[in-house]
Amino acid sequence: MKLNELTIEIAREKLDKGEINSVDLTKACLERIKELNPVLNACITVCEESALLEAEKADERIKVGEKGSLLGIPYLCKDILMTKGIKTTAASKILENYIAPYGATVVKKLKEAGAVLLGKTNLDEFAHGASTENSAFGPTKNPWDIERVPGGSSGGSAAAVAANMCLFALGSDTGGSIRQPASFCGLVGLKPSYGRVSRFGLLSMTSSTDSIGPLAKTVIDAGMVLEIIAGQDDMDATSAVELVEKVDTSNRDIEGLKIGLPKEYLKKIDPEIKKVLDKTVEYLKNKGAEVIDISLPHSKYGVPVYYIITPSEISSNLARFDGVGWGLSQNDTKDIIEYYKKNRGAGFGDEVKRRVMLGTYALSAGYYDAYYKKAQLVRTLIKDDFEKAFEKVDVILTPTSPHTAFKIGEQVDDPLSMYLEDVYNIGASLSGLPAISVPMDMIDGLPIGLQLISPRMQEKSMLEIAVVIEENGSKEKISI
């Protein structure tokens, strides 16, 4: 096995034993990036020189006996997270040459842990999309089939991990943007509970649902990353005080575990995905779990609620890009009115403009009560449905995506179809719950994942169950 194909768990063992070093591991990933990025367009920025320096420092720390789960492990970071001294573009022309003056808390934590930053990954502009086709720097391609999308908005991170350009990558998940690309690319994608991981340094999309999490090759790897990046942060008032409990992967006993299947998620389901789900349910029953039918009656309102709340928060968060403090600036104007007309929002792509306009409308006088306020009330009902369900079950099992990866350009002119991509993911996001997508099977040569949703701050138990489900999943590998 090539070094860049290792999991974090195996690489950690080899690094600690002195069988490999971080410099060679980092070089293997950089070589893979050079080989495949011209094809996949997964990375916007590659930090070869600084990555090798970080790898050398990691090797020095290992030599003197320092221990750390991610010490010397190379990773990539979604280009919506601030990285001090490195370009942070959000895949937008507005920030094409923007150098971040400070780093996101998660990036700082990974640096302190000795992880090696290889570069920044492509995404839908400002994370607005479900296919990574809305990037100002061109679409990312799925390593399983380069005619198809990798999902989004964390599609660059997903494609990079799937193609072994790194050992893990950071993504952000607002309504499914880690989980859906994980499903499309045959990876584990973990969205932590809202507040579990600090959002400081994340260019906000929807402040009330944004979560930062890992895309990894295995459930154990995802858990290792979460342990490092989680925790309260004084720079983020929404960060949670609860500590992350260490995952016990040695226990595979799920005897008596109660797993809920929401009937609303199984309506109009793709027959092939239903087969994957049924096979997994039988496997879990044979392991001693009890599978219970449950109802989430307000889940049918999830997509419309999300696409009122999300554009509303986007219109507020992107108001700063006015050509004065942030953004492109054209100064050949006669007065301040002309200046604002020429510069405000200049450089935004079509999808960003669409969401800003929708959000501004929903928040405007005369419409706020009818749309935004009503959406927040229904959001509470969705959250209550999950709380009632968790009185009966320990975890909820659903599909991650309604289908496998679609072809590039197939839905680009149909925003409504694109918004429905996260139909199974939005509920957990609106409710602030942890969720994970685990690769399960192949359909016509393309991967598909299943999703687990747990009560808030119950990542430990969710990951331990996910490890059991993962053992029954497909073991096929990409051949590029």
LUMNUNU-344851 format. One line per field, with one value per residue (C-alpha): residue number from 0; residue in three letters; x, y, z. Coordinates in steps of 0.25 Angstrom, whole numbers. Each point is the difference from the previous one (the first is absolute). Example, Ala and Ser with C-alpha at 12.3 -4.5 7.8 and 13.67 -1.06 7.14 Angstrom:
<drenkes>
pos	0, 1
code	Ala, Ser
xx	49, 6
yy	-18, 14
zz	31, -2
</drenkes>
This chain:
<drenkes>
pos	0, 1, 2, 3, 4, 5, 6, 7, 8, 9, 10, 11, 12, 13, 14, 15, 16, 17, 18, 19, 20, 21, 22, 23, 24, 25, 26, 27, 28, 29, 30, 31, 32, 33, 34, 35, 36, 37, 38, 39, 40, 41, 42, 43, 44, 45, 46, 47, 48, 49, 50, 51, 52, 53, 54, 55, 56, 57, 58, 59, 60, 61, 62, 63, 64, 65, 66, 67, 68, 69, 70, 71, 72, 73, 74, 75, 76, 77, 78, 79, 80, 81, 82, 83, 84, 85, 86, 87, 88, 89, 90, 91, 92, 93, 94, 95, 96, 97, 98, 99, 100, 101, 102, 103, 104, 105, 106, 107, 108, 109, 110, 111, 112, 113, 114, 115, 116, 117, 118, 119, 120, 121, 122, 123, 124, 125, 126, 127, 128, 129, 130, 131, 132, 133, 134, 135, 136, 137, 138, 139, 140, 141, 142, 143, 144, 145, 146, 147, 148, 149, 150, 151, 152, 153, 154, 155, 156, 157, 158, 159, 160, 161, 162, 163, 164, 165, 166, 167, 168, 169, 170, 171, 172, 173, 174, 175, 176, 177, 178, 179, 180, 181, 182, 183, 184, 185, 186, 187, 188, 189, 190, 191, 192, 193, 194, 195, 196, 197, 198, 199, 200, 201, 202, 203, 204, 205, 206, 207, 208, 209, 210, 211, 212, 213, 214, 215, 216, 217, 218, 219, 220, 221, 222, 223, 224, 225, 226, 227, 228, 229, 230, 231, 232, 233, 234, 235, 236, 237, 238, 239, 240, 241, 242, 243, 244, 245, 246, 247, 248, 249, 250, 251, 252, 253, 254, 255, 256, 257, 258, 259, 260, 261, 262, 263, 264, 265, 266, 267, 268, 269, 270, 271, 272, 273, 274, 275, 276, 277, 278, 279, 280, 281, 282, 283, 284, 285, 286, 287, 288, 289, 290, 291, 292, 293, 294, 295, 296, 297, 298, 299, 300, 301, 302, 303, 304, 305, 306, 307, 308, 309, 310, 311, 312, 313, 314, 315, 316, 317, 318, 319, 320, 321, 322, 323, 324, 325, 326, 327, 328, 329, 330, 331, 332, 333, 334, 335, 336, 337, 338, 339, 340, 341, 342, 343, 344, 345, 346, 347, 348, 349, 350, 351, 352, 353, 354, 355, 356, 357, 358, 359, 360, 361, 362, 363, 364, 365, 366, 367, 368, 369, 370, 371, 372, 373, 374, 375, 376, 377, 378, 379, 380, 381, 382, 383, 384, 385, 386, 387, 388, 389, 390, 391, 392, 393, 394, 395, 396, 397, 398, 399, 400, 401, 402, 403, 404, 405, 406, 407, 408, 409, 410, 411, 412, 413, 414, 415, 416, 417, 418, 419, 420, 421, 422, 423, 424, 425, 426, 427, 428, 429, 430, 431, 432, 433, 434, 435, 436, 437, 438, 439, 440, 441, 442, 443, 444, 445, 446, 447, 448, 449, 450, 451, 452, 453, 454, 455, 456, 457, 458, 459, 460, 461, 462, 463, 464, 465, 466, 467, 468, 469, 470, 471, 472, 473, 474, 475, 476, 477, 478, 479
code	Met, Lys, Leu, Asn, Glu, Leu, Thr, Ile, Glu, Ile, Ala, Arg, Glu, Lys, Leu, Asp, Lys, Gly, Glu, Ile, Asn, Ser, Val, Asp, Leu, Thr, Lys, Ala, Cys, Leu, Glu, Arg, Ile, Lys, Glu, Leu, Asn, Pro, Val, Leu, Asn, Ala, Cys, Ile, Thr, Val, Cys, Glu, Glu, Ser, Ala, Leu, Leu, Glu, Ala, Glu, Lys, Ala, Asp, Glu, Arg, Ile, Lys, Val, Gly, Glu, Lys, Gly, Ser, Leu, Leu, Gly, Ile, Pro, Tyr, Leu, Cys, Lys, Asp, Ile, Leu, Met, Thr, Lys, Gly, Ile, Lys, Thr, Thr, Ala, Ala, Ser, Lys, Ile, Leu, Glu, Asn, Tyr, Ile, Ala, Pro, Tyr, Gly, Ala, Thr, Val, Val, Lys, Lys, Leu, Lys, Glu, Ala, Gly, Ala, Val, Leu, Leu, Gly, Lys, Thr, Asn, Leu, Asp, Glu, Phe, Ala, His, Gly, Ala, Ser, Thr, Glu, Asn, Ser, Ala, Phe, Gly, Pro, Thr, Lys, Asn, Pro, Trp, Asp, Ile, Glu, Arg, Val, Pro, Gly, Gly, Ser, Ser, Gly, Gly, Ser, Ala, Ala, Ala, Val, Ala, Ala, Asn, Met, Cys, Leu, Phe, Ala, Leu, Gly, Ser, Asp, Thr, Gly, Gly, Ser, Ile, Arg, Gln, Pro, Ala, Ser, Phe, Cys, Gly, Leu, Val, Gly, Leu, Lys, Pro, Ser, Tyr, Gly, Arg, Val, Ser, Arg, Phe, Gly, Leu, Leu, Ser, Met, Thr, Ser, Ser, Thr, Asp, Ser, Ile, Gly, Pro, Leu, Ala, Lys, Thr, Val, Ile, Asp, Ala, Gly, Met, Val, Leu, Glu, Ile, Ile, Ala, Gly, Gln, Asp, Asp, Met, Asp, Ala, Thr, Ser, Ala, Val, Glu, Leu, Val, Glu, Lys, Val, Asp, Thr, Ser, Asn, Arg, Asp, Ile, Glu, Gly, Leu, Lys, Ile, Gly, Leu, Pro, Lys, Glu, Tyr, Leu, Lys, Lys, Ile, Asp, Pro, Glu, Ile, Lys, Lys, Val, Leu, Asp, Lys, Thr, Val, Glu, Tyr, Leu, Lys, Asn, Lys, Gly, Ala, Glu, Val, Ile, Asp, Ile, Ser, Leu, Pro, His, Ser, Lys, Tyr, Gly, Val, Pro, Val, Tyr, Tyr, Ile, Ile, Thr, Pro, Ser, Glu, Ile, Ser, Ser, Asn, Leu, Ala, Arg, Phe, Asp, Gly, Val, Gly, Trp, Gly, Leu, Ser, Gln, Asn, Asp, Thr, Lys, Asp, Ile, Ile, Glu, Tyr, Tyr, Lys, Lys, Asn, Arg, Gly, Ala, Gly, Phe, Gly, Asp, Glu, Val, Lys, Arg, Arg, Val, Met, Leu, Gly, Thr, Tyr, Ala, Leu, Ser, Ala, Gly, Tyr, Tyr, Asp, Ala, Tyr, Tyr, Lys, Lys, Ala, Gln, Leu, Val, Arg, Thr, Leu, Ile, Lys, Asp, Asp, Phe, Glu, Lys, Ala, Phe, Glu, Lys, Val, Asp, Val, Ile, Leu, Thr, Pro, Thr, Ser, Pro, His, Thr, Ala, Phe, Lys, Ile, Gly, Glu, Gln, Val, Asp, Asp, Pro, Leu, Ser, Met, Tyr, Leu, Glu, Asp, Val, Tyr, Asn, Ile, Gly, Ala, Ser, Leu, Ser, Gly, Leu, Pro, Ala, Ile, Ser, Val, Pro, Met, Asp, Met, Ile, Asp, Gly, Leu, Pro, Ile, Gly, Leu, Gln, Leu, Ile, Ser, Pro, Arg, Met, Gln, Glu, Lys, Ser, Met, Leu, Glu, Ile, Ala, Val, Val, Ile, Glu, Glu, Asn, Gly, Ser, Lys, Glu, Lys, Ile, Ser, Ile
xx	0, 5, 2, -11, -10, 2, -11, 4, -1, 10, 9, 0, 5, 11, 5, 1, 8, 9, -4, -3, 2, -9, 8, -1, -15, -2, 9, -9, -13, 6, 4, -14, -5, 9, -4, -15, -4, 1, -11, -8, 1, -1, 10, 0, 13, 12, 10, 11, 12, -7, -6, 14, 5, -12, 3, 15, -5, -9, 11, 9, -12, -2, 15, 0, -11, -12, -13, -12, -11, 1, 15, 7, -14, -2, -13, -8, -9, -13, 3, -11, 9, 10, 14, 10, 10, -7, -11, -14, -9, -13, 0, -4, 6, -3, 11, 9, 13, -4, 10, -6, 6, -4, -3, -13, 0, -1, 13, 7, -3, 4, 13, 3, -3, 11, -9, 6, -9, 2, -9, -14, -11, -11, -15, -12, 2, -2, -5, -13, -3, -1, 10, 12, -4, -2, 15, 6, 12, -7, -7, 6, -1, -4, 12, -9, -5, 5, -12, -8, 0, 6, -11, 1, 2, 12, 3, 14, 3, -8, 7, 14, -2, -6, 11, 11, 5, 0, -3, -12, -7, -8, -13, -12, -14, -12, -11, 8, 12, 9, -9, -5, 14, 5, -12, 4, 15, -1, 5, -3, -6, -2, -9, 2, -11, -2, 10, 9, 10, 4, -5, 10, 8, -11, -6, -14, -11, -12, 5, -11, 4, 14, 9, 14, 4, 9, -1, 8, 3, -5, -10, 12, 8, -12, -1, 15, -1, -12, 7, 10, -9, -11, -1, -5, 6, 0, -1, -13, -11, -8, 10, -4, 6, -2, 13, 2, 0, 11, -6, 1, 1, 3, -14, -8, -12, -13, -9, -13, 3, -12, 1, -11, -4, -8, -12, 0, 15, -4, -11, 4, 13, 9, -2, 15, 2, -11, 7, 13, -8, -8, 13, 6, -13, 1, 15, -3, -12, 10, 9, -11, -5, -15, -5, -12, -9, -1, -6, 6, -13, 5, 12, -8, 2, 15, 4, -9, 3, 15, -1, -6, 9, 13, -2, -4, 13, 8, -6, 5, 13, 4, -4, 15, 5, -3, 13, 4, 4, 0, -2, 4, 1, -1, 3, -3, -13, -6, -6, -4, -13, 7, 11, -10, -8, 13, 7, -10, 0, 9, 6, -11, -4, -15, -3, 5, -8, -12, 1, 3, -12, -9, 5, -2, -14, -3, 5, -6, -11, -14, 6, 8, -11, -6, 13, 12, -8, -9, 12, 7, -13, -1, 15, -4, -10, 10, 10, -12, -2, 14, 0, -13, 6, 13, -10, -2, 13, 15, 4, -7, 4, -4, 6, 10, -4, -12, 10, 14, 9, -7, 7, 7, -10, -12, -7, 8, -12, -10, 2, -12, 5, 13, -6, -7, 14, 1, -14, 5, 10, -7, -8, 13, 5, -12, 0, 15, 1, 13, -1, 10, 0, 6, 3, -8, -1, 2, -11, 4, 15, -3, 0, -12, 0, -10, -2, -1, -6, 2, -5, 8, 14, -1, 12, 7, -12, -3, 14, 1, -13, 6, 12, -9, -8, 13, 4, -11, 3, 6, 15, 2, 12, 1, 9, 6
yy	0, 14, 10, 9, -11, -3, 3, 9, -11, -9, 12, 4, -14, 0, 14, -3, -13, 8, -9, 13, 15, 12, 6, -12, -1, 14, -1, -12, 8, 12, -9, -5, 14, 4, -13, 2, 14, 4, -10, 1, 15, -4, 10, 15, 3, -10, 4, -9, 7, 3, -14, -6, 9, -4, -15, 2, 7, -12, -10, 7, 0, -15, -3, 7, -9, 9, -7, 5, -7, 10, 3, 0, -3, 8, 6, 9, 12, 5, 14, 6, -1, 11, -4, 10, 5, -9, 4, -2, 2, -7, -4, 14, 11, 10, -7, -5, 6, 2, -5, -3, 8, -10, -15, -7, -7, -14, 3, 5, -12, -9, 7, -1, -15, -1, -3, 5, 9, -3, 11, 4, -7, 5, 2, 6, 15, 4, -14, 3, -13, -15, -4, 9, 5, 14, 3, 12, -9, -11, -13, -11, -14, -13, -10, -11, 6, 13, 3, 1, 10, -4, 7, 13, 9, -7, -7, 3, -5, -13, -2, 2, -10, -10, 1, -1, 14, 1, -9, 9, 13, 10, 4, 9, -5, 9, -9, -12, 5, -10, -12, 1, 1, -11, -9, 3, -2, -13, 7, 2, 14, 5, 12, 3, 5, 15, 7, -12, 6, 15, 8, 11, 2, -6, 9, -1, -5, -3, 3, -8, -13, 1, -11, -4, -15, -10, -8, -13, -14, -7, 3, -2, 11, 9, -2, 3, 14, 3, -2, 11, 10, 0, 8, 14, 12, 14, 6, -7, 3, -12, -10, -11, -3, -15, -8, -10, -14, -10, -10, -14, -8, -13, -2, -6, -4, 6, -10, 7, 13, 7, 5, 9, 0, 13, -4, 14, -2, -13, 6, 0, -6, -5, -15, -3, 9, -7, -13, 5, 5, -13, -8, 9, -2, -15, 0, 9, -9, -12, 7, 2, 14, 3, 8, 8, 8, 14, 13, 14, 6, 14, -4, 3, 14, -1, 5, 12, 4, -1, 8, 11, 1, -3, 11, 10, -3, 1, 13, 6, -7, 4, 14, 4, -3, 14, 4, 9, -9, -13, -5, 6, 15, 9, 14, 7, 6, 14, -1, -10, -4, -5, -6, -9, -3, -5, -7, -6, -15, 2, -14, -9, -12, -3, -9, 10, 11, -9, -3, 14, 5, -11, 3, 15, -2, -9, 10, 12, 8, -6, -14, -3, -6, -7, -7, 0, 0, -11, -8, 1, -4, -13, -2, -2, -10, -8, 0, -4, -12, -5, 2, -9, -10, -1, -4, -13, -3, 2, 4, 3, -7, 7, 1, 11, 4, -4, -5, -2, 11, 7, 5, 14, 10, -9, 8, 14, 7, -6, 6, -7, -13, 4, 5, -14, -7, 2, -5, -11, 9, 13, -5, -3, 13, 8, -7, 1, -15, -8, -9, -8, -6, -14, -6, -13, -5, 2, 3, -1, 3, 12, 0, 3, 2, -1, 11, -2, 11, 1, 9, 13, -2, -15, -2, -11, -9, 3, -2, -14, -4, 5, -9, -12, 5, 3, -15, -4, 11, -2, -1, 4, 10, 11, -4, 13
zz	0, -4, 12, -5, 0, 15, 10, 12, 10, -8, -3, 14, 4, -10, 3, 15, -3, -9, -12, -8, 2, -2, -11, -9, 3, -4, -12, -5, 2, -7, -12, -1, 0, -11, -8, 2, 3, -15, -2, 12, 4, 14, 6, -2, 7, 3, 11, -4, 7, 13, 0, -1, 11, 9, -3, 4, 14, 2, -2, 10, 10, -2, 1, 14, 5, -2, -2, -7, -9, -11, 1, -14, -7, -13, -3, -8, 4, -7, -5, 8, 13, 3, -1, 5, -11, -10, -11, 5, -12, 3, -15, -3, -9, 11, 8, -11, 6, 15, 10, 13, 12, 10, 0, 4, 14, -6, -9, 12, 8, -11, -1, 15, -2, -11, -11, -14, -8, -15, -6, -2, -7, -10, 3, -4, 1, 14, 2, -8, -7, 0, -11, 0, -14, 6, 2, -7, -3, -7, 5, 7, -6, 7, 1, -3, -13, -4, -8, 13, 12, 13, 7, 8, 5, 6, -13, -1, 13, -3, -13, 6, 11, -10, -10, 12, -2, 16, 12, 4, -4, 7, -5, 5, 0, 0, -5, -4, -7, 7, 0, -14, -7, 9, -5, -14, 1, 9, 13, 14, 3, 14, 3, 15, 9, -2, 10, 1, -8, 0, -13, 3, -13, -9, -11, 5, -9, 9, 14, 7, -7, -4, 5, -3, 0, -7, -13, 3, -5, 12, 12, 9, -8, 1, 15, 2, -8, 9, 13, -5, -6, 10, 13, 5, -6, 7, -15, -3, 10, -6, 3, 10, 13, 0, -2, -11, 6, -6, -10, 5, -13, 6, 4, -12, 9, -5, 7, 4, -7, -5, -14, -6, -15, -3, -10, -6, -5, -7, -9, -15, 4, -12, 0, -1, 12, 7, -2, 6, 12, 2, -1, 11, 9, -1, 4, 12, 4, -1, 9, 11, -3, 0, -12, 3, -10, 4, -5, -2, -5, -2, -8, -13, 3, 2, -14, -1, 14, -2, -13, 7, 12, -8, -10, 11, 8, -13, -4, 14, 0, -14, 2, 4, -15, -4, -6, 11, 11, -7, -15, -13, -1, -13, 3, -13, 5, 1, 14, 11, -6, -13, 8, 8, -13, -7, 12, 9, -2, -13, -3, 6, -8, -4, 11, 11, -6, -1, 15, 4, -7, 6, 14, -2, -4, 11, 10, -6, 7, -2, -3, 12, 8, -11, -4, 9, 13, -4, -5, 14, 6, -9, 3, 15, -4, -8, 12, 9, -9, 1, 16, 0, -9, 9, 12, -7, -8, 2, -14, -13, -13, -14, -14, -1, -14, -9, -11, -4, -6, -12, -13, 0, -6, 2, 10, -2, -6, 10, 14, 6, -3, 5, 13, 2, 0, 15, 3, 10, 6, 3, 12, 9, -4, 4, 13, 3, 1, -3, -13, -8, -13, -2, -13, -2, -14, -15, -10, -15, 4, 9, 15, 9, 15, 12, 11, 15, 8, 15, 12, 2, 5, -1, -11, 8, 0, -15, -4, 7, -7, -13, 1, 1, -12, -8, 2, -9, -11, -14, 0, -14, -3, -11, -11, -7
</drenkes>
